[in-house]
Amino acid sequence: MIAQLAAAVAILTGPLGLTNDSTPTFTFSGGMECSVDAYVWHPCQDELTTDTLADGGHVFRVRDGAAMTYRSFTVDTVAPVVTIDGGNDGRDDATTADVAFSSDDPSAEFTCA
């Protein structure tokens, strides 16, 4: 008797973590069925572009027989609002500046130049 091994399933491309793409595309190998969020499986092969997803957390899954893998990601299509809360007014000859700023998005990251 020859034992059969489950086919390897791998997600090759697609968002991982945060994305601003509400219709992301995933490419994968070994897949025969896919699901997004719920465990409602649909036939798929090599690539899947999702329907429009709402902002928030999502899970893409792909399986082939007993082998399954998944990828969690978060859609965020709303740009944060950044506010300069205070700092030098630019009318002095200072060589350094103190600037205070904030965002309405607590997960926002800032880059200053």
N, C-alpha and C positions, 0 to 999 in steps of 0.2 A: 504494500500500500504506500502511495506517495502522498505526503502531507502537503497541502497547499498553504502558502503564506499569504496573508492579506497584502494587497498592493499598497505601496507607500503613497501617501497623499501629502502634497506640499503646496502651500500658498507661496507663489513666487513674487508677486507684486500686489500692491494695493495699500491703502492707508494703514498705518499702525500708530496708535496714539491720536493726536489731534489733526484734523483736516478741515479745510474750508470748502471742500467739494461735496455737495449734497447728492451727487450721483457718481460715487466712486466706482472704478473698474478694478477688478481683481483678476489676476491670471494665476493658474494653478496647474499642477500635474497630478494625474491619477484620479481625478474627480469624475464622478458619475452623477452626483446629486449635490445641490447647494441649498442653503437657507440663509436668510438674513433675519436676525432677531429671533423669531419664533422657530420652533422645530417643525416647520412646514417645508418639506423637501420638494425640490423641482429638478428635473433633468438639466444637466449642464455639462459642458465640455470645454476645457482649456481657458475660458474667459467668461466673466459675468460683469455686466454693468448694472448696478442696482437701480431700482425706481428711485424717485426723489425721496430722500430721507429727511426727517425733521432734525433740528438741532438736538444734540444729546448723545448718549451712549448707544452703541450698536455692536452686534456681533455677526461676523460672516463665518459660515461653516461650510466645509466641503467634505464629502465622504465618498468612499468607494468600498462597498461591502462593509466589513468590520472596521476598516481604517477610517479615521476621521481626524481633522484638524480644524482649528478655528483661529480667528484674529479679532481682537477687540479694538474698537476705534471710536472716536468722538467727533461728530460733525459740529462745527461752530462757524456759522456763516455771518455772524454779526460782529463787526469790528468794534473794539472797545473805544470808548470816549476817553481821551486823555485831557486832563486839565492841569494847567500850570497854576499852582496855588500860591507861589511867591518866589521872590528872588531879586537879584540886582535888576535895576530898571534899564541898564545899558547906557546910562548917561555919565558914567564915571570912567576913570582910567585904570580900573582894577585889572589885574592880570589873572585873577581867578573869579569864579562866580559861584554863588550858592543858589541853587534852584530847587524848589519843592514842587512835586507833581504827584498826581494821583490818577486812578482810573476807576471807572464804574465796573470793571471786570477784575475780580480779585486774583485771577490767574494770569493777568497780563504781565508780560516781561518788557522791560524798558531798555533801550539802547540810546545813549547820549553821545552827541558829537559837537 
